[in-house]
Amino acid sequence: MSMRQTFIFWLTMVLGSGNLMAAATPEQAGGLDGPELTPLGAERAGNADGTIPAWSGGITEPPAGYETGMQHVDPFADDPLLFRISADNMDKYADKLSEGQKALLRAYPQTWHMDVYPTQRSASYPDWVYAAVKANASTAQVVREGKGGVLGANVSSPFPIPQSGVEVVWNHNLRWRGIRVSRSFGQAAVTRKGRYTVTLALQEWAFPYGAPPGTVLRDKFPNLLLALKSKTIQPGLLAGNGTLALDPIDQTADPRKTWRYSRALRRVLRLPNVAHEFPAFNVDNLRTVDEFDMFNGSPERFEWRLLGKRELYIPYNAYRIHSSDAGYGDIIKTRHINPELARYELHRVWVVEGTLKPGMKHIYSRRVFYLDEDSWQIAVADNYDREGKLWRTSEAHALNYYQVPVQWSTLEVYYDLEAQRYLVSGLDNQRNPYRFTEQADPREFSPNALGFYIR
């Protein structure tokens, strides 16, 4: 059999089996970081109206006044407010709002609005991350069998030129967020009357997938996307509990593993079912486990359809709400966060719709994700109940951690439209900011290490 015949046979087997989805062609991959596409696959040019500028590399260095270890200086503090979207004028901007955003404006017409500022395409990443994404474009493939995963990808988003909805979801799940990250993490479940208690935790993240191939972390955990270790420090009723989660890339034969340290039992316990629609810890049932970071884990339970791209007003460059000048009480208000601290910009987004597969279980029957084209982060998510009614909407208020650089959310807000309540997650204003390092010891992320970490 000739080389050409061998290739055709292999391609037929791959596409015919339904177990793998083919990668981009070499010609398509060659267009990355060219005149039309950015290194991550976004459109380099601005839009026809001039309301979205061309991408010129994002933030390439920290702004004046920033020093390592301090809370981030807002590089766009002098930008003017362009206009305000409210319940009174939302019809004028309806084509650039998600259904969830419209529902929020209608639900709270007297208090909620969206302040729109000039679009700053600030997302940027290290050059070696860009190189990995370009290599992924022609080698990455989605595993369709079992829980699914991705083969042939390294470091960051595997499908910069996506051909399907599930590829876009994997771009979000596998996007680069650093190698080793420490952060303080506050969240509050807010009642209808505006009452809340802030739960504070310390978190340690390691991203073996995000480490360059050949490093100790990547070689020891070749199928591990991330490891997350967390301990609660307040309030006193919850302090002393902790969690460890190991999230694989391909979960077909290696499912997610989660452990919980119980202060009452003084033991580390294995939790086998913490995924998908399982209620998250300490959130008063306002989000599921797979809504953390807008979406995480295996996409197996939904059929994902790529609806294309559109322009949307999304939270962006959220330095004001991230500032140490903003206290918890400044951010958390009755029914929603303080709109005066939120910044919205017009960006192009990928739109993906997930429909629950027959025989699969979840509290949501349908989900619509809007992903920032410059970072592959889900910026807005609309979730529908089992009767098909819009139930919850969530937003990720993102910024560029320019000392790295990396684009990531600083605050995530989950609105329950039926209960008229919300969860605010990621409060980091009054404690140490994110700390990014390039080394991680695999021994830090074991069940035994969790027990020592808590004690």
C-alpha positions as CSV (number, residue, x, y, z in Angstrom):
1,M,0.0,0.0,0.0
2,S,1.4,3.4,-1.0
3,M,1.8,6.3,1.4
4,R,-1.2,8.1,-0.3
5,Q,-3.3,4.9,0.0
6,T,-2.4,4.6,3.6
7,F,-3.4,8.2,4.3
8,I,-6.7,7.8,2.6
9,F,-7.4,4.5,4.5
10,W,-6.5,6.2,7.8
11,L,-8.7,9.2,7.0
12,T,-11.6,7.0,6.0
13,M,-11.3,5.1,9.3
14,V,-11.1,8.2,11.4
15,L,-14.0,10.1,9.8
16,G,-16.1,7.0,9.3
17,S,-15.8,5.7,12.8
18,G,-17.2,8.9,14.4
19,N,-14.7,8.6,17.2
20,L,-12.4,11.4,16.1
21,M,-13.0,14.7,14.4
22,A,-10.4,15.9,11.9
23,A,-8.1,18.9,12.5
24,A,-7.7,22.0,10.4
25,T,-5.8,21.6,7.1
26,P,-2.2,22.8,6.9
27,E,-3.4,25.7,4.7
28,Q,-5.9,26.8,7.3
29,A,-3.4,26.5,10.1
30,G,-0.9,28.6,8.1
31,G,-3.3,31.5,8.2
32,L,-2.9,32.0,12.0
33,D,-1.0,35.1,13.0
34,G,-1.3,36.4,9.5
35,P,-3.0,39.4,7.9
36,E,-6.5,38.0,8.6
37,L,-6.3,36.0,11.8
38,T,-4.6,36.6,15.2
39,P,-2.5,33.8,16.7
40,L,-5.6,32.5,18.5
41,G,-7.8,32.5,15.5
42,A,-9.7,35.7,16.0
43,E,-10.4,38.2,13.2
44,R,-7.5,40.6,13.2
45,A,-9.4,43.4,11.5
46,G,-11.9,45.6,13.2
47,N,-15.6,45.7,12.2
48,A,-17.1,47.8,9.3
49,D,-18.6,50.3,11.7
50,G,-15.3,51.0,13.4
51,T,-16.8,50.2,16.8
52,I,-14.5,47.2,17.2
53,P,-10.8,48.1,16.4
54,A,-8.2,45.8,14.8
55,W,-6.2,43.6,17.2
56,S,-2.7,45.0,17.5
57,G,-1.2,42.5,20.0
58,G,-3.2,43.4,23.1
59,I,-1.4,44.7,26.2
60,T,2.3,43.9,25.7
61,E,3.6,45.4,28.9
62,P,2.3,46.6,32.3
63,P,1.1,50.2,32.4
64,A,3.0,52.9,34.2
65,G,2.7,52.8,38.0
66,Y,2.3,49.0,38.2
67,E,4.7,47.1,40.4
68,T,4.9,43.3,40.8
69,G,2.6,42.1,43.6
70,M,0.3,45.1,43.7
71,Q,-3.4,45.1,42.6
72,H,-3.6,45.9,38.9
73,V,-3.5,49.5,37.6
74,D,-6.3,50.2,35.1
75,P,-4.7,51.0,31.8
76,F,-8.0,52.4,30.4
77,A,-9.1,54.5,33.4
78,D,-9.4,57.6,31.2
79,D,-11.7,56.0,28.6
80,P,-15.0,57.9,28.3
81,L,-18.4,56.4,28.9
82,L,-19.9,56.0,25.4
83,F,-23.5,55.3,26.4
84,R,-25.7,53.5,28.9
85,I,-28.0,50.6,28.0
86,S,-31.1,50.5,30.1
87,A,-34.6,48.9,30.0
88,D,-35.8,52.1,28.3
89,N,-33.5,51.9,25.3
90,M,-32.5,48.2,25.2
91,D,-34.5,47.7,21.9
92,K,-32.0,49.9,20.2
93,Y,-29.2,47.5,21.1
94,A,-31.2,44.3,21.1
95,D,-29.2,42.7,18.3
96,K,-26.0,43.0,20.4
97,L,-27.4,41.6,23.7
98,S,-27.9,38.0,24.8
99,E,-31.3,36.8,25.9
100,G,-30.0,36.7,29.5
101,Q,-28.8,40.3,29.4
102,K,-32.2,41.4,28.0
103,A,-33.9,39.5,30.8
104,L,-31.8,41.3,33.5
105,L,-32.6,44.7,32.1
106,R,-36.3,43.8,32.1
107,A,-36.3,42.3,35.5
108,Y,-34.6,45.3,37.2
109,P,-35.5,48.3,35.1
110,Q,-34.9,50.8,38.0
111,T,-31.5,49.7,39.1
112,W,-29.7,47.7,36.4
113,H,-28.0,49.1,33.4
114,M,-24.9,48.4,31.2
115,D,-22.3,51.1,30.8
116,V,-20.5,50.8,27.5
117,Y,-17.0,52.0,26.9
118,P,-14.6,52.0,23.9
119,T,-13.6,48.5,22.8
120,Q,-10.0,47.7,23.8
121,R,-8.8,44.4,22.4
122,S,-6.4,43.9,25.3
123,A,-6.1,40.1,25.4
124,S,-2.5,38.8,25.0
125,Y,-0.4,35.8,25.7
126,P,3.3,34.7,25.7
127,D,4.7,34.0,22.3
128,W,5.3,30.3,23.1
129,V,1.6,29.9,23.8
130,Y,0.8,31.4,20.4
131,A,3.2,28.9,18.9
132,A,1.5,26.0,20.6
133,V,-1.9,27.1,19.4
134,K,-0.7,27.3,15.8
135,A,0.7,23.8,16.1
136,N,-2.5,22.5,17.7
137,A,-4.5,23.7,14.7
138,S,-3.2,21.0,12.4
139,T,-2.9,18.1,15.0
140,A,-5.7,18.4,17.5
141,Q,-8.7,16.1,17.3
142,V,-11.8,15.6,19.4
143,V,-12.3,12.2,20.9
144,R,-16.0,11.4,20.4
145,E,-16.3,8.1,22.2
146,G,-17.1,7.8,25.9
147,K,-16.8,11.0,28.0
148,G,-14.6,12.5,25.3
149,G,-11.4,14.6,25.2
150,V,-8.8,16.0,22.9
151,L,-5.8,14.3,21.4
152,G,-2.8,16.0,19.7
153,A,-2.9,19.3,21.5
154,N,-0.6,21.1,23.8
155,V,-0.6,24.1,26.2
156,S,-3.7,26.0,25.0
157,S,-6.9,26.1,22.9
158,P,-6.7,23.2,20.4
159,F,-9.0,24.5,17.7
160,P,-8.2,28.1,16.7
161,I,-10.1,27.4,13.4
162,P,-13.1,25.6,14.8
163,Q,-15.4,23.5,12.7
164,S,-18.0,22.4,15.4
165,G,-19.6,23.5,18.6
166,V,-17.8,21.0,20.8
167,E,-14.4,22.2,19.5
168,V,-15.3,25.7,20.7
169,V,-16.2,24.3,24.1
170,W,-12.9,22.6,24.3
171,N,-11.2,25.9,23.3
172,H,-12.6,27.4,26.5
173,N,-11.8,24.4,28.7
174,L,-8.2,24.1,27.5
175,R,-7.4,27.8,27.1
176,W,-4.1,28.9,28.7
177,R,-4.4,30.3,32.2
178,G,-0.8,30.0,33.4
179,I,1.1,27.1,34.9
180,R,0.9,27.7,38.6
181,V,-1.5,30.2,40.2
182,S,-2.2,31.1,43.8
183,R,-5.1,33.3,44.6
184,S,-7.6,34.4,47.3
185,F,-11.1,33.7,46.4
186,G,-14.3,35.3,47.8
187,Q,-17.9,34.5,47.0
188,A,-21.3,35.5,48.3
189,A,-24.8,34.1,47.7
190,V,-27.0,37.1,47.9
191,T,-30.6,36.9,49.1
192,R,-33.5,38.7,47.5
193,K,-33.3,41.4,50.2
194,G,-29.5,41.9,49.6
195,R,-28.2,39.9,52.6
196,Y,-25.0,37.9,52.2
197,T,-22.0,36.4,53.9
198,V,-18.7,36.4,52.1
199,T,-17.0,33.0,52.1
200,L,-13.2,33.4,51.7
201,A,-10.9,30.6,50.5
202,L,-7.3,30.2,49.4
203,Q,-6.8,28.4,46.2
204,E,-3.8,26.8,44.6
205,W,-3.9,25.9,40.9
206,A,-1.6,23.9,38.7
207,F,-2.1,23.4,35.0
208,P,0.0,20.5,33.7
209,Y,-1.6,20.9,30.3
210,G,-0.5,24.5,30.2
211,A,3.2,23.7,30.9
212,P,5.5,23.3,27.9
213,P,6.0,19.7,26.8
214,G,9.2,18.1,28.3
215,T,8.7,19.8,31.7
216,V,8.4,17.7,34.9
217,L,4.8,18.8,35.5
218,R,3.7,17.9,32.0
219,D,5.6,14.6,31.8
220,K,4.3,13.4,35.1
221,F,0.6,14.2,34.3
222,P,0.3,14.0,30.5
223,N,-3.6,13.7,30.7
224,L,-4.2,16.3,33.4
225,L,-5.7,19.6,32.5
226,L,-5.7,21.1,36.0
227,A,-5.3,20.5,39.7
228,L,-7.1,22.7,42.1
229,K,-6.6,22.7,45.9
230,S,-8.7,25.0,48.1
231,K,-9.3,25.7,51.8
232,T,-12.0,27.8,53.4
233,I,-10.8,30.4,55.9
234,Q,-14.0,32.2,56.7
235,P,-16.7,32.3,58.0
236,G,-15.9,30.3,61.1
237,L,-18.6,27.8,60.6
238,L,-17.0,26.7,57.3
239,A,-13.3,27.4,58.0
240,G,-11.1,24.4,58.0
241,N,-12.9,22.5,55.2
242,G,-11.1,22.0,51.9
243,T,-11.3,20.5,48.4
244,L,-8.9,18.9,45.9
245,A,-10.0,18.3,42.3
246,L,-8.0,16.7,39.5
247,D,-9.5,17.3,36.0
248,P,-8.2,15.1,33.2
249,I,-8.3,16.2,29.5
250,D,-9.7,12.9,28.2
251,Q,-12.1,11.5,30.8
252,T,-13.0,8.3,28.9
253,A,-10.8,6.1,31.0
254,D,-9.6,8.6,33.6
255,P,-12.6,10.5,35.1
256,R,-12.4,13.6,37.3
257,K,-11.3,12.9,40.9
258,T,-12.4,15.0,43.8
259,W,-11.6,14.8,47.5
260,R,-13.0,16.8,50.4
261,Y,-11.4,17.5,53.8
262,S,-14.0,17.5,56.5
263,R,-13.0,19.5,59.6
264,A,-15.6,17.7,61.6
265,L,-14.2,14.2,60.7
266,R,-10.6,15.4,60.4
267,R,-10.4,13.1,57.3
268,V,-10.0,13.4,53.6
269,L,-12.9,11.8,51.8
270,R,-13.2,10.8,48.1
271,L,-16.3,12.3,46.4
272,P,-17.0,10.3,43.3
273,N,-19.8,12.3,41.7
274,V,-18.8,16.0,41.9
275,A,-19.4,17.1,38.3
276,H,-22.0,18.2,35.8
277,E,-25.3,19.3,37.6
278,F,-24.0,18.4,41.1
279,P,-24.6,21.5,43.4
280,A,-21.4,23.4,44.1
281,F,-20.2,23.8,47.6
282,N,-21.1,26.9,49.7
283,V,-23.2,28.6,47.0
284,D,-26.7,28.1,48.3
285,N,-27.6,26.1,45.2
286,L,-27.1,29.0,42.8
287,R,-24.8,27.3,40.4
288,T,-23.8,23.8,39.4
289,V,-20.3,22.3,39.5
290,D,-19.9,22.6,35.8
291,E,-20.7,26.3,35.8
292,F,-17.5,27.2,37.6
293,D,-15.5,29.3,35.3
294,M,-18.7,29.6,33.2
295,F,-18.2,25.9,32.1
296,N,-15.8,23.1,33.0
297,G,-15.4,19.4,32.7
298,S,-16.6,16.9,30.1
299,P,-19.0,18.2,27.5
300,E,-20.5,14.7,27.0
301,R,-24.1,15.4,28.2
302,F,-24.9,18.0,25.6
303,E,-25.0,18.1,21.8
304,W,-23.1,21.3,20.9
305,R,-24.0,23.3,17.8
306,L,-21.8,26.1,16.4
307,L,-24.1,29.0,15.6
308,G,-21.4,31.2,14.2
309,K,-20.1,34.7,15.3
310,R,-21.8,37.9,16.3
311,E,-21.1,41.2,18.0
312,L,-22.1,41.4,21.7
313,Y,-21.7,43.8,24.6
314,I,-19.7,41.8,27.1
315,P,-17.9,42.5,30.4
316,Y,-14.3,43.4,29.6
317,N,-11.2,45.1,31.0
318,A,-12.9,44.9,34.5
319,Y,-10.1,46.7,36.3
320,R,-12.5,49.0,38.2
321,I,-14.4,46.1,39.8
322,H,-11.1,44.4,40.5
323,S,-9.6,47.4,42.2
324,S,-8.5,47.4,45.8
325,D,-10.5,50.7,46.1
326,A,-13.7,48.7,45.8
327,G,-14.9,46.9,48.9
328,Y,-17.3,44.0,49.0
329,G,-20.2,46.3,49.9
330,D,-19.4,48.5,46.9
331,I,-19.8,45.6,44.6
332,I,-22.6,43.5,46.1
333,K,-26.0,45.2,45.8
334,T,-29.6,43.9,46.1
335,R,-30.6,41.7,43.1
336,H,-27.4,42.4,41.1
337,I,-23.8,43.8,41.4
338,N,-23.2,47.5,41.3
339,P,-23.6,48.5,37.6
340,E,-21.4,51.6,38.2
341,L,-18.4,49.4,38.6
342,A,-19.0,47.1,35.6
343,R,-17.5,47.9,32.2
344,Y,-19.0,46.6,29.0
345,E,-17.4,46.7,25.5
346,L,-18.5,45.5,22.0
347,H,-16.6,42.4,21.0
348,R,-17.0,39.6,18.5
349,V,-18.0,36.4,20.1
350,W,-18.4,32.8,19.0
351,V,-21.9,31.5,19.8
352,V,-22.4,27.8,20.8
353,E,-25.7,26.1,21.8
354,G,-25.8,23.0,23.9
355,T,-28.9,20.8,23.9
356,L,-29.2,18.0,26.5
357,K,-28.8,14.6,24.8
358,P,-31.6,12.0,25.1
359,G,-31.1,9.9,28.2
360,M,-28.7,12.3,29.8
361,K,-29.3,14.0,33.1
362,H,-28.9,17.7,33.9
363,I,-30.9,20.5,35.5
364,Y,-30.5,22.5,32.2
365,S,-32.1,21.4,29.0
366,R,-30.3,24.0,26.9
367,R,-27.2,26.3,27.2
368,V,-26.0,29.1,25.0
369,F,-22.4,30.3,25.4
370,Y,-20.8,33.5,24.0
371,L,-17.0,33.2,23.8
372,D,-14.7,36.2,23.4
373,E,-12.9,35.6,20.1
374,D,-9.6,37.0,21.4
375,S,-9.3,34.7,24.4
376,W,-11.8,31.8,24.0
377,Q,-13.2,32.6,27.4
378,I,-16.9,32.2,27.8
379,A,-18.0,35.8,28.6
380,V,-21.8,35.3,28.9
381,A,-23.8,32.1,29.4
382,D,-27.6,31.6,29.2
383,N,-29.0,28.5,30.8
384,Y,-32.6,27.1,30.3
385,D,-34.7,24.9,32.6
386,R,-36.2,21.6,31.6
387,E,-39.3,23.3,30.2
388,G,-37.1,25.4,27.9
389,K,-37.5,28.6,29.8
390,L,-34.6,30.9,30.4
391,W,-33.6,30.3,34.1
392,R,-30.1,31.6,34.8
393,T,-27.6,33.9,33.1
394,S,-24.0,34.5,34.1
395,E,-21.2,36.8,33.1
396,A,-17.4,36.6,33.4
397,H,-15.9,40.0,34.1
398,A,-12.4,39.6,32.5
399,L,-9.2,41.5,32.3
400,N,-5.6,41.0,31.2
401,Y,-3.2,40.0,34.0
402,Y,-0.5,41.8,32.1
403,Q,2.4,40.8,34.3
404,V,2.1,37.3,32.7
405,P,0.3,38.2,30.3
406,V,-3.0,36.2,30.3
407,Q,-6.7,37.0,29.9
408,W,-8.9,35.6,32.7
409,S,-12.0,36.6,34.7
410,T,-11.6,38.5,37.9
411,L,-15.3,38.2,38.9
412,E,-18.1,35.8,37.8
413,V,-21.7,36.6,38.5
414,Y,-24.5,34.0,38.3
415,Y,-28.1,35.4,38.2
416,D,-31.1,33.2,39.0
417,L,-33.9,35.0,37.2
418,E,-36.7,33.0,38.9
419,A,-35.4,33.3,42.5
420,Q,-34.3,36.9,41.9
421,R,-31.1,36.0,43.6
422,Y,-27.5,35.9,42.5
423,L,-24.0,34.5,43.3
424,V,-20.9,36.6,43.0
425,S,-17.7,34.7,42.8
426,G,-14.0,35.7,42.6
427,L,-14.0,38.6,45.0
428,D,-10.3,39.4,45.3
429,N,-10.3,43.2,46.0
430,Q,-9.4,43.1,49.7
431,R,-6.7,40.4,49.7
432,N,-3.6,39.4,47.8
433,P,-4.0,39.4,44.0
434,Y,-3.3,36.5,41.7
435,R,0.3,35.2,41.9
436,F,1.5,33.5,38.8
437,T,4.7,31.3,38.8
438,E,6.2,28.9,36.3
439,Q,6.9,25.9,38.6
440,A,4.6,23.5,40.4
441,D,5.5,20.5,42.5
442,P,3.2,17.6,41.6
443,R,3.4,16.4,45.3
444,E,1.3,19.5,46.3
445,F,-1.8,18.1,44.6
446,S,-2.4,14.7,46.3
447,P,-5.1,13.7,48.9
448,N,-2.4,13.6,51.6
449,A,-1.2,17.1,50.6
450,L,-4.8,18.3,51.0
451,G,-4.8,17.2,54.6
452,F,-1.5,19.0,55.4
453,Y,-2.7,22.1,53.5
454,I,-5.8,22.5,55.6
455,R,-4.0,21.7,58.9
